[in-house]
Amino acid sequence: MQIGSRRCLLNPNSGTVDHADRVRRAMDARGFEVVETEDAAHTEALAREAGEAGASPLAVCGGDGTINDALRGLARADALGEVTLSVLPAGTVNLLAERLGIGSLEDGIALSDTGERRAVDVGVAEVGGDGPGEPFLVSCIAGLPADASIGTSDDLKERFGTLAFLVSGARETVAFDGLDIRVDAPGESWVGEATCVLVGNARKFVEEGGQADMEDGRFDVVVAEAMPAPDLAVEAAIHRLLGEGTDGVTHFRASELHVASVDGPITFSRDGETATHERLDLRVLPRRLDVRVGEGYEPHPE
């Protein structure tokens, strides 16, 4: 390995903002060139530069948003298949790290150059075939407030698990009228009014949630029909989603998916980054990215 081929992108402003010094010391000791990021665009640019230079492994320290910024840079450099990504969780939300079996920042540091390497799927969201598309690793969500997928309390997470954000979203959005949409996938078609469309790559949404199969070349997809009015029992509506096969919930797996609005733009949240589109096309790049994983990672969870 050439000296300087290991790089670490460090977001000093993520999470509790008290991690930068110890991450720098630890990664310096492991032979990583550590560069602090300034914002999302800077993170993307640094990751693109690393990809073009053939740097590997590339460690990224921050939350899910920082990881996604770096992923976008690697995609722009056409380097997804050339770089091993090491996740150092230091954000407010660390969904990807949890799904990879990385339980803490210290775990991420320890695994950054010695952890097991797995080739995982990468999701891509495209708008009308324009441009290269936007990659994601965790999930893409349509419906409810765009920030509800990450802005939930610990109490709700404990009670409702991976779908706690739906409770949060329903409580915040008293005027939410649902989505008039069409969802198409090979062998599947759904048309109607929905509360949300949940597309998981690393994230599973039915039953108890948790890690989806990141190596099977398919998304884990849930379409939930419109919730009851906000003044009714929101919790009852959420419980409908926790069981696969219950009324009002369509669950399937697909390698590609097309979500189109019938009557206006839809807000999508892709690994925490929001955008509004009338149609979004999603596809899986099977086992395109090598990542370091911890002992808790399940290659093929049930």
N, C-alpha and C positions, 0 to 999 in steps of 0.2 A: 504494500500500500504506500503510495506516495505521501510524503509529509504535506500536511495541509489539505488532504482530501476529505478529512472529517470536518464537518461544519455544524454549528449549533446556532440557530436563530432564537434569540431570547427576547421575549416581550416583557420588559420590566414593569409594565403598567397593568398586567393581568392579575386577576384575583385580589389577594390581600396586599399586593405590591411589596412584599417583604422577602422575596425569594432570589432576587437578581444576584446578589453577592455570592451566596452559597452555590448557586447554579454555575456561575462563572468559574469559581474555584474548582468545583468538582469536574466540570467538563474540560477545563484547561488541563487538569491532572490526567484526563483520559485522552489527551491529544487532539481535542476538538478546537478548531478556530471558532471563537464565540463572537457573534455580532449582535448587537442590540437593535431591535426593530423600533421604528418611530410610529408607524400607523399601518393600516391594511395594505395600502399601495406599496409601501416600502417593504413589507413582508413578502408580498407577491414578487416584487422586483428582485429581492435577495434570493428567493427560492428559485426563480427563473435563472438567475445567474449561476447558482449552485448546480442546477440541472444541466445547463449548457456547458459548465466546466467539468462535469462528470464527478462532482463531489458525492461521496457515499461512505458511510451513512450520513444522512441529514437529520439531525435532531432538531425538533421544534418545541420550544418551551412556551406554554400559554394555554388558553382555553380552546374550546371547539372552534371559535371564530378565527383565532390565530392559525390553527391547524388548517382550516379551510382556505385561508389566504395563501398559505404555503403550497397547499395542494394545487391551487389555481396556477401558481407560478410554475410548478413542475409540469403541469399540463401544457402551459404555453410554451415551455421548452421542449415539449414532446419527450419528456424524461420520466414518465410514470413507471415505465418498465426498466429503468436503468438505475434508480436510486432506492436505497433502503431507508424507509422513514422510521425514525424513533420518536415516540411521543412522550414528552415530559409535561405531565398535567399540572398546570398552575393557574387555571382559570376559575371563575365563579362556577361555571358548568364544565364538566369534563366527561361528557357522555361517551365520546370515542374511547378515551383511556379506560373507562370502566368496562366497555365491551371487549377491549383487548386484554383484559385481565391485569391492567396496570392500576394498582390501588392507591398510589401516592406519588408525589414528586420524587421521593427517594427511590421508589421502585423504578420509575422511569429512567432515572440517572443510571441505576445499576444495570438496567437492561439495554441501555443505549447502544452498546457495542458487543454485548455478549448474549443477549436474549435470543430465544428461538425466532427464526424468521419464517413468516408465512406470507404467501401470495394471496391477497384479498381482492374482492370485487371493488370497482369504483363506479358510482352512479354518475350519469351525465344528464343535465337538464338543458334542453335546446328549445329555442323560440323560433318556430317557423323555418328551421334549417339555416338560420342566419348565424354565421360565426362558428367557432369551434365548440360551443356549448360550455356550461359551467359544471365542474365536477363536484361531487360531494361523497362523503363517506358514511355519515350517520343516517340522515333522513331528509325527506322533502315533504312538507306539510302544506295543505291548502285548506283555508277556512279558519274561523275564529280569529281572534286578534293575532297579528303576526308575532308578537312577543310572548304569547301565552305558552308556547312550547318550551320556553326556558324560564319564565318568571313565575315559579311556583314556590309555595312555602314548604318547609320541611314537614309540617303536619300533614299537608295534603299528599306529599310524596309517600309518607309512611302509610297513609290510609288507602291510597289509590294506585301507588306504584307508578309505572311508566305512563299512565294516562291521567296523572294528576293535573297536568296542564289544561285538560279539557274542563275540569271543574273550575280552575282559575279563570279560564277564558269565558266560560258561561256566566260566571259571577261578574266579570268585568264588562261584559257586552250585552246590556239589557236590550239593545236595539238590533242585535244580530238576527238577520232574517233567513240565514242559510244560503246555500249556493245552488243555483240552477245549472247543472253541469251534465256533461257526458263523459264517461270514462270508458276507454277501449283498450283492450289488450288481446293477445292471441287467445282465442277461445272464451273471452269474457267481454261483456258489454253491459254498462249500467247507465241509465238515464233517469234523472229526477232531482229532487231537492235534498241536498246533503248538509250535514253539519260540518263535515270535514272529509278530506281524503288524506290518508296517512301512508306514506311510502317509505318503508324502512330498508336500509342497506345493512347497517350494523345493528339497527334497532328493531325489535319486534314489538308489536302493539297489542296483540290479542292475549287473552288469558292473563298471565302474570307478567307479561312483557319480557324484558331482558334482552339478551343477545340474539340477534338473528344469525342465520347461516351466511357468513360473509364470503363463502367459497363455492357457492352453488350456482352462481351466474343468474340469480333471480332476486327481484325485490319481494319483500313481504308487504302486501297491500291490504289496507282496510278502507272501505267506504262506509261511512256511518250516515244513516238517514237523518233528516232534520230533527233536532232535539225538541222536547216540549217547550212551551213558552217559559221564559226565564222565571216567572213567578210560581212555576210548578216545582216539583222535587228534582233539582238538578242531579242530585246524587243517584237517583233512580235511573236517570238517563245514562249516567256514566257506567253504572253497573251493567247496562245492556252491552257495553263494549268489552267487558272483561271476559266474556265467555264466547268462544268461537262457535259460530253456528246459531247464535241467538237472533231473534227477530230484529230487523232493522240494521243488521250488520252484514256486509259482504266481505269475505276474506278470501284472498287468493294470492298466488305467487306468479310472477311474470318477469320475463327478461326485458320487456319493453312495455311502455304505458303511455297513453295519450289522454290528457285531461283538458277539456275544452269547456268554456263558459257558454251558456245559452243566452244570457242577457246582460253581460257586462264583465269588466275585468275582475280577476281573482287575485288575492294576495297569497303568495307562496312564501314559505320560510324554508330555506335550504341551508341546513346546518347553522341556523341562526341568522342568516342573511336574507332580508326580505326583498321581494320584487313583485310587481304587479303585471300580469299578462292575461290575455284572453284565451291563450292556448299554451300548453307546455307539453313537450315531448320528452319522455325519460327513457333512457336505455342503460343497460349494464355493460361495463367493460369487464369481462370475466377475469378474475385473478390477475389484474393488471399491475398492482402495486405491492411491493414487498414491505412488510412492517415487522417491527419487533413486538413480540407478545409476551405476556406474563403467564404464570402457571394456571391462572383462572380462565384463560381463553379456551373456548370449546370450538374445535374446528367444524363440527357438525352438531350443534345443539338440537334437541328435540323440539 
